[in-house]
């Protein structure tokens, strides 16, 4: 099978790998498409140190069930069914204790991050059946690859406790910021304000229903106060994660306001500490999601939401992988998500036939 391997920092190659085989508790997914995450790009450049040469990345994916490990019930996981994968994989020994907060399990492994797992930038990959989330036949199956970033956004919205009627600032209008706009709206936010330096991204955020600020043209907290009659926003999500963006979020919120840090641009930042102490503001972190939140994101996508079309900028072929990573690493000219398509989607009977043919041979 073909897979995109990070052969060295700054280079992805399309390589031929042996087909994966399923352990008794695993399922083989045949990939339709996998999204390129900012964390993949920063791993590719070596900036975040969270990806390693030799690995096959990919954690935002949609595909079809291709074959089943010997312990898996085919009535529960029909071959050919459309599915996505929750990338947060727990060892059996931690499943019970960390139920409801799977992201806190100390021995969790994350598909696409753990260098020992051949992940979703491949034609096929193996995952535990408990991480496979079945989807109904979507009008646009590619939307299934958006479930993971939408789950990140739902978790950020939960961490910050957005309630109906609130005014929300999202700092950073890239793919996670865009997902946060939709998740905050879904949670009942009355107004969304987004700060984003890139023109195309600002245009996209406006199309998603946000009021937009260009931080290159105005001081963000001043612009936020001007838009809110001097009051500020109730809550803010920093989808960038740098000293300046956390400052913008803290200085733009009301006294007692909450700021959620979901972006990871800088490993160390300096903070306007008095804005937290004397203003009684809360700064909370958010990373991945509990399984329940991931499942909720899958339900959201299954309902069909036409705004999701706006979250995909480009679909590329696997042999364009290195080129697209280079481009994403060097510029912000792609406003939304890029997906790598491994297989044009095929009808169930055809894929089932392929599997039967494989079994027979
Ligand atoms: Zn991601």
Boltz pocket constraint, residues with backbone or C-beta under 6 A from the ligand:
constraints:
  - pocket:
      binder: B
      contacts: [[A, 37], [A, 38], [A, 39], [A, 59], [A, 60], [A, 148], [A, 149]]
      max_distance: 6.0
